[in-house]
Amino acid sequence: MMEDKAKQIQELGARILRPERRICNEDLISSELAMAVMSDPLGKIRHACEATFLLSEKELAKADITLREQQIATMLHTICLALQNAYVHQLIDTYGRIIDKWASIAWPFPRSEAKRWLEEWASDLEFTYWQGGQGDEKREAELKEIKDKYERMYEVTKSQCTMPTLQIFRTRFEMYAIPHITALMQKTLHLVSPSSYEMAMWSLQREAKKTKETGT
């Protein structure tokens, strides 16, 4: 009887003291997930996708992340980076204020594939070419000659679109992507240990607090 009790206590102690099972790249994955939580919508999309990319095939299967979800994550990440890194042409007015004039999105796919990349989330978006320089009227006329809506959308936003156009594209993409990203994050979070995720959150919060206090 005493031996059985001692054995039970030993097994309980082993379970308590045993280190948490960790997945590959767990700290890095936890860091990406924590950054996703603390980021703006485009940052959230980027970091959640990058957390998924760090999972091995076995870990993807364990998290029940399907091939289709992996393909969606790749697509979302690609578009997200293009929108995040859109070039914004700025001017300084007579009062020294910086004015955003127009934007250009460097789409990472050819014009011929515009429909495949844009149709699902941008099909009804309005887009406007920014006119303000020599030759812009001629360029806008050339763009209007493009028959396919998605190819015209591609060329306008890649050339020089208005700032409201860029904002509309970013907002609509965020609305489309966030439900997919939330599902991916929920599945990925089940794989990381609470201690690793909590440490990543604590580290980021500490860094944010330090930055706020120092102003750097």
One Martini backbone bead per residue (centre of mass of N, CA, C, O) as a GRO file, in nm:
protein
  216
    1MET     BB    1   0.060   0.061  -0.023
    2MET     BB    2   0.306   0.248   0.017
    3GLU     BB    3   0.426   0.193  -0.261
    4ASP     BB    4   0.191   0.306  -0.426
    5LYS     BB    5   0.199   0.591  -0.311
    6ALA     BB    6   0.492   0.654  -0.393
    7LYS     BB    7   0.444   0.612  -0.696
    8GLN     BB    8   0.232   0.837  -0.733
    9ILE     BB    9   0.413   1.068  -0.637
   10GLN     BB   10   0.634   1.027  -0.850
   11GLU     BB   11   0.454   1.070  -1.100
   12LEU     BB   12   0.354   1.351  -1.025
   13GLY     BB   13   0.632   1.485  -1.010
   14ALA     BB   14   0.713   1.426  -1.305
   15ARG     BB   15   0.484   1.592  -1.435
   16ILE     BB   16   0.555   1.867  -1.302
   17LEU     BB   17   0.879   1.869  -1.378
   18ARG     BB   18   0.831   1.840  -1.661
   19PRO     BB   19   0.896   1.968  -1.942
   20GLU     BB   20   0.773   2.128  -2.185
   21ARG     BB   21   0.662   2.069  -2.482
   22ARG     BB   22   0.840   2.146  -2.779
   23ILE     BB   23   0.864   2.316  -3.058
   24CYS     BB   24   0.982   2.428  -3.326
   25ASN     BB   25   1.048   2.756  -3.295
   26GLU     BB   26   0.878   2.860  -3.049
   27ASP     BB   27   0.982   3.144  -2.976
   28LEU     BB   28   0.940   3.264  -3.260
   29ILE     BB   29   0.638   3.204  -3.282
   30SER     BB   30   0.554   3.359  -3.028
   31SER     BB   31   0.659   3.631  -3.128
   32GLU     BB   32   0.475   3.653  -3.377
   33LEU     BB   33   0.207   3.636  -3.220
   34ALA     BB   34   0.256   3.882  -3.038
   35MET     BB   35   0.290   4.087  -3.271
   36ALA     BB   36   0.009   4.047  -3.384
   37VAL     BB   37  -0.150   4.150  -3.136
   38MET     BB   38   0.021   4.446  -3.133
   39SER     BB   39  -0.073   4.517  -3.413
   40ASP     BB   40  -0.171   4.620  -3.684
   41PRO     BB   41  -0.348   4.477  -3.927
   42LEU     BB   42  -0.106   4.427  -4.122
   43GLY     BB   43   0.080   4.314  -3.902
   44LYS     BB   44  -0.097   4.080  -3.820
   45ILE     BB   45  -0.092   3.931  -4.087
   46ARG     BB   46   0.209   3.893  -4.117
   47HIS     BB   47   0.279   3.746  -3.842
   48ALA     BB   48   0.079   3.511  -3.867
   49CYS     BB   49   0.202   3.393  -4.124
   50GLU     BB   50   0.497   3.359  -4.016
   51ALA     BB   51   0.421   3.154  -3.802
   52THR     BB   52   0.322   2.937  -4.003
   53PHE     BB   53   0.595   2.908  -4.168
   54LEU     BB   54   0.750   2.774  -3.906
   55LEU     BB   55   0.610   2.519  -3.955
   56SER     BB   56   0.593   2.205  -3.977
   57GLU     BB   57   0.435   1.945  -4.114
   58LYS     BB   58   0.356   1.815  -3.844
   59GLU     BB   59   0.245   2.079  -3.714
   60LEU     BB   60   0.029   2.138  -3.921
   61ALA     BB   61  -0.128   1.876  -3.873
   62LYS     BB   62  -0.174   1.914  -3.565
   63ALA     BB   63  -0.330   2.200  -3.623
   64ASP     BB   64  -0.514   2.171  -3.880
   65ILE     BB   65  -0.356   2.287  -4.135
   66THR     BB   66  -0.430   2.329  -4.440
   67LEU     BB   67  -0.341   2.367  -4.761
   68ARG     BB   68  -0.537   2.598  -4.816
   69GLU     BB   69  -0.443   2.774  -4.575
   70GLN     BB   70  -0.152   2.800  -4.675
   71GLN     BB   71  -0.221   2.941  -4.943
   72ILE     BB   72  -0.363   3.184  -4.815
   73ALA     BB   73  -0.122   3.284  -4.647
   74THR     BB   74   0.058   3.345  -4.890
   75MET     BB   75  -0.131   3.551  -5.023
   76LEU     BB   76  -0.161   3.748  -4.784
   77HIS     BB   77   0.140   3.811  -4.748
   78THR     BB   78   0.196   3.928  -5.027
   79ILE     BB   79  -0.012   4.161  -5.017
   80CYS     BB   80   0.070   4.289  -4.752
   81LEU     BB   81   0.355   4.382  -4.837
   82ALA     BB   82   0.261   4.568  -5.065
   83LEU     BB   83   0.086   4.758  -4.882
   84GLN     BB   84   0.301   4.831  -4.668
   85ASN     BB   85   0.522   4.920  -4.918
   86ALA     BB   86   0.401   5.156  -5.026
   87TYR     BB   87   0.448   5.426  -5.217
   88VAL     BB   88   0.490   5.769  -5.097
   89HIS     BB   89   0.439   6.078  -5.220
   90GLN     BB   90   0.610   6.371  -5.106
   91LEU     BB   91   0.543   6.704  -4.977
   92ILE     BB   92   0.644   7.042  -4.906
   93ASP     BB   93   0.512   7.305  -4.786
   94THR     BB   94   0.526   7.642  -4.694
   95TYR     BB   95   0.493   7.527  -4.374
   96GLY     BB   96   0.646   7.231  -4.356
   97ARG     BB   97   0.449   7.026  -4.452
   98ILE     BB   98   0.361   6.694  -4.497
   99ILE     BB   99   0.247   6.565  -4.813
  100ASP     BB  100   0.034   6.333  -4.942
  101LYS     BB  101  -0.017   6.261  -5.283
  102TRP     BB  102   0.084   5.962  -5.376
  103ALA     BB  103   0.063   5.615  -5.494
  104SER     BB  104   0.251   5.289  -5.501
  105ILE     BB  105   0.203   4.949  -5.600
  106ALA     BB  106   0.419   4.662  -5.580
  107TRP     BB  107   0.327   4.416  -5.741
  108PRO     BB  108   0.419   4.052  -5.721
  109PHE     BB  109   0.272   4.050  -6.011
  110PRO     BB  110   0.143   4.019  -6.304
  111ARG     BB  111  -0.098   4.157  -6.495
  112SER     BB  112  -0.218   3.875  -6.597
  113GLU     BB  113  -0.282   3.805  -6.263
  114ALA     BB  114  -0.485   4.009  -6.132
  115LYS     BB  115  -0.750   3.854  -6.095
  116ARG     BB  116  -0.646   3.624  -5.907
  117TRP     BB  117  -0.555   3.838  -5.671
  118LEU     BB  118  -0.823   4.055  -5.663
  119GLU     BB  119  -1.120   3.950  -5.687
  120GLU     BB  120  -1.199   3.844  -5.391
  121TRP     BB  121  -1.145   4.164  -5.251
  122ALA     BB  122  -1.156   4.400  -5.518
  123SER     BB  123  -1.404   4.406  -5.725
  124ASP     BB  124  -1.563   4.694  -5.598
  125LEU     BB  125  -1.338   4.893  -5.627
  126GLU     BB  126  -1.226   5.210  -5.625
  127PHE     BB  127  -1.011   5.387  -5.869
  128THR     BB  128  -0.749   5.650  -5.887
  129TYR     BB  129  -0.583   5.866  -6.079
  130TRP     BB  130  -0.314   6.079  -6.042
  131GLN     BB  131  -0.319   6.430  -6.111
  132GLY     BB  132  -0.004   6.661  -6.149
  133GLY     BB  133   0.147   6.617  -6.421
  134GLN     BB  134   0.323   6.574  -6.688
  135GLY     BB  135   0.126   6.350  -6.883
  136ASP     BB  136  -0.125   6.245  -6.715
  137GLU     BB  137  -0.357   6.255  -6.918
  138LYS     BB  138  -0.240   6.053  -7.114
  139ARG     BB  139  -0.212   5.818  -6.912
  140GLU     BB  140  -0.513   5.799  -6.836
  141ALA     BB  141  -0.612   5.733  -7.121
  142GLU     BB  142  -0.454   5.467  -7.143
  143LEU     BB  143  -0.591   5.325  -6.901
  144LYS     BB  144  -0.888   5.336  -7.021
  145GLU     BB  145  -0.813   5.124  -7.257
  146ILE     BB  146  -0.830   4.908  -7.053
  147LYS     BB  147  -1.056   4.652  -7.037
  148ASP     BB  148  -0.962   4.515  -6.794
  149LYS     BB  149  -1.025   4.579  -6.468
  150TYR     BB  150  -0.774   4.444  -6.325
  151GLU     BB  151  -0.556   4.566  -6.508
  152ARG     BB  152  -0.631   4.859  -6.450
  153MET     BB  153  -0.596   4.845  -6.146
  154TYR     BB  154  -0.300   4.767  -6.153
  155GLU     BB  155  -0.189   5.018  -6.311
  156VAL     BB  156  -0.291   5.246  -6.131
  157THR     BB  157  -0.162   5.143  -5.855
  158LYS     BB  158   0.135   5.125  -5.982
  159SER     BB  159   0.165   5.410  -6.057
  160GLN     BB  160  -0.070   5.664  -5.955
  161CYS     BB  161  -0.251   5.692  -5.681
  162THR     BB  162  -0.458   5.782  -5.465
  163MET     BB  163  -0.484   5.788  -5.128
  164PRO     BB  164  -0.773   5.674  -5.103
  165THR     BB  165  -0.711   5.418  -5.263
  166LEU     BB  166  -0.508   5.294  -5.069
  167GLN     BB  167  -0.698   5.287  -4.821
  168ILE     BB  168  -0.915   5.107  -4.944
  169PHE     BB  169  -0.735   4.862  -4.998
  170ARG     BB  170  -0.643   4.815  -4.708
  171THR     BB  171  -0.919   4.787  -4.570
  172ARG     BB  172  -1.036   4.554  -4.740
  173PHE     BB  173  -0.811   4.353  -4.687
  174GLU     BB  174  -0.843   4.339  -4.383
  175MET     BB  175  -1.138   4.235  -4.384
  176TYR     BB  176  -1.065   3.972  -4.538
  177ALA     BB  177  -0.815   3.855  -4.360
  178ILE     BB  178  -0.877   3.836  -4.050
  179PRO     BB  179  -1.043   3.571  -4.033
  180HIS     BB  180  -0.810   3.391  -4.131
  181ILE     BB  181  -0.601   3.476  -3.914
  182THR     BB  182  -0.755   3.396  -3.661
  183ALA     BB  183  -0.763   3.093  -3.723
  184LEU     BB  184  -0.456   3.051  -3.736
  185MET     BB  185  -0.387   3.150  -3.449
  186GLN     BB  186  -0.554   2.944  -3.293
  187LYS     BB  187  -0.401   2.695  -3.398
  188THR     BB  188  -0.107   2.782  -3.320
  189LEU     BB  189  -0.145   2.829  -3.011
  190HIS     BB  190  -0.180   2.518  -2.939
  191LEU     BB  191   0.144   2.459  -2.975
  192VAL     BB  192   0.221   2.654  -2.759
  193SER     BB  193   0.345   2.748  -2.477
  194PRO     BB  194   0.253   2.959  -2.233
  195SER     BB  195   0.539   3.054  -2.147
  196SER     BB  196   0.637   3.149  -2.426
  197TYR     BB  197   0.411   3.354  -2.484
  198GLU     BB  198   0.436   3.524  -2.226
  199MET     BB  199   0.730   3.610  -2.276
  200ALA     BB  200   0.681   3.757  -2.544
  201MET     BB  201   0.479   3.964  -2.435
  202TRP     BB  202   0.657   4.083  -2.214
  203SER     BB  203   0.885   4.182  -2.399
  204LEU     BB  204   0.714   4.373  -2.577
  205GLN     BB  205   0.593   4.548  -2.350
  206ARG     BB  206   0.863   4.646  -2.241
  207GLU     BB  207   0.961   4.779  -2.503
  208ALA     BB  208   0.719   4.974  -2.534
  209LYS     BB  209   0.761   5.121  -2.264
  210LYS     BB  210   1.051   5.218  -2.319
  211THR     BB  211   0.986   5.380  -2.574
  212LYS     BB  212   0.780   5.574  -2.443
  213GLU     BB  213   0.976   5.692  -2.222
  214THR     BB  214   1.216   5.777  -2.436
  215GLY     BB  215   1.116   5.836  -2.742
  216THR     BB  216   1.246   5.584  -2.948
   0.00000   0.00000   0.00000
